[in-house]
Amino acid sequence: MKRKILAILVVALLVGCYPVQWVDVSPDGKALLFSDPRKGVFWLTPDGKEVKRLAENGWCARFSPDGRYCVFMAGWNPASGQPPEQVDLVVYDLTAEERKVLRSWQTPEDERVFILPSWRPDGKEIAYVLWRMKKQGEGQQTELHIINLETKSDRLIQKNVGIYCSWSQDGERLAFYRSELEAPGLPKGYALGSLSISEKDGAEAVAGLLLDSYADVTWLSNDRILFVSPKISLPCSEREKNNMEEAVYVFDLATKTAAPIYETKGVSWRALSSCLRLSPDRRRFLFGTHEPGSEPGRGGKVRLWCYDLTSSTKTMIAEAEMDAYPFWLSNDKVGYFESEDKMVIAEITDKSQVVSKEPLELKELLAPFQPEKEPQPKPAPEPVEGE
């Protein structure tokens, strides 16, 4: 039952009200990729002077390490609610404007299929999470795969994983969350499991933790991982009583210990599990907190913070109704999307002051692009004479 409720909530989160999803920045910081659940996948310059639609029915796009390509799921627009007979994992050549299908999956009428890819830093392989669920949330399956772009070989790494995975800087390891156990007293949306590391074809559980099954994991270095979790020191039965106190942790692979670097206390604003973004020089990271009892993107306010790992200080970038997809354009420029399709770019000065530019109205930029037409229902078959 818990998995059914969780699945329904997450589908609503992914396809419901967020006007902008899955933001990614090119390696040179000069372009963005994002998904609009109503209109498809877009390429955009931060100043808004250039905008291209790459696919009318794409989702979750990611730049290649050299910025020449992107990978995304193609086949259907989640907002349409009408999955096609097939979805594809495609690589798109941003110069030639051509796409190549890597893999395809058939989608039964009663099933939704999501694909969430991640490029290996050397560009030779792509990890992806294949996520299948019934329309009503009754049953779901997740699998982590790695596909080699030269040989097209596809190998299964692990089943029952979270929806995010992250490559280490050297491309030798892949971090992900593996769900292993559900226990009485756990808050909705959480499961006991492990932060796991895949090396070559094996997977090793390196820490037993309570994590949001839909939480980001991000590498600070080749031996340290950043993640958000309810306080590890609290017993499971006490976590709801303590208002789900949460912390941003750094996990050290050498010592196999997790140390908090930011904690919420009592009824203070809770940390967002899908809002961690490292600066290009890896000295700072963005994270979000939201009001207790509210949800980002659904009328609840979010505070966006910048945490400096060198000085152990944090600076608030903004407090607004926004979606949980902040990004870095450079080591001193960040961006985020407010509700109503507004993109804001802010500069962090040497004195940790924040200077925001005039918001960019995405509604105006995307107005020329019509939403994908929803599939029409198939006509009823003509009656056969004599029946």
C-alpha positions, 0 to 999 in steps of 0.5 A: 500500500505504501508503494502504491501511495508513493508512486501516485504522489511521484507521478503527480509530482513529475507530470502534474504542475511543474512548468519546468523540469529536469534542468541541465547546463552545458559544460561551457555554461552557455546553454540550458536544457529543460523539459516542459511537460506540456510542450517537450524538450527545449534548448535555451540560452540563459539570456533568452535570445535563442530557444529551440525545441528538440522534441515535442514529446521528450523528457529528462534531457542531459548534455553530453560531457563535451556539450555536442549531444544530449540524451533524453527519453522520447515517445510521449509527453507526460502531461498528455496522460496518454502513453504511446505504444513505445518509448525510446532512449535517444541521443540527439546531435545538437549540431546536425539536429539528428537523433539516434535511438539507443533502446526502445521499450513497449508500453502496455496500456495500463503502464507508464515508463520513465527513463532517467539517463546520466552520462559517464564523464568520458562520454563513452557510456550512459547510465539510466534508470528504467522505471515502470509503474502501473497507471494507478500506482499498483506495482512498480519496478526500477532497474539501473542499467549502463549502456555502452555507446560504441558496442550498444551493449546494455548491462543490468547493474541493480534492481529496486533502486532510487530514480537518480544515479551519479557518476564519480568525477573519474567515471569509475564509480556510480552512486545510487540509492538501493531500497532494501526494506520497508518498516513500520513507522517510516514516513511516507516516501522513505525506505530503509536501504543503502547508499550503493556504489557500482564498480565495473559490473558489481554493486556494493552497499556502503552504508545503511541509511534512511533515504528519500527514494527519489533523492539526489546523490552527488559526488563532491570528489572521487571519495565523497558523496553529498546527499540529503536524509532525515537525521541518521541518529534518530530511530525510525520510530522517532523521526515523524515525532521529530518533524522529520528533522533532516540534514545534508550529509557528506559520506566518506568512502574511506571511513564509510561514515556520514557527517552532517554539514547542515541540519534542520531542527524542530519545525524549521524548513525542511531540506529538499532531497532533489535540490542539490547542485554543485558549483563547477569548482565544487567549492559550493553547492545549492540546496533548498528548504521548504515550509513544513506542510508545504510542497514546492511548486504547489503554492509552497515557498522554497528558500534557495541557499548557497553553502560554501564548503570552504568557510562552512557558511550559507547564503540565502539566494531567494525565497519564493514559490519556485520549482526545485531545479536550481542550476549553476551557470558559472562559479558565481552565477546561479539560476532558478525557476519561479512559479509561472514560468519565470527564470531568474539569474543571480550573481553571488558577489565576493562579499556573499551578496546576491544580485538578481537580474530581471526575470526571464518570462518563459511563457513568452519565449515558448508561446510560439511552440504549440503543445503536443496534440493528445492522441485521439481515441481509436474509433470503435470497430464496425459491427460485422454483419450477422453478429 
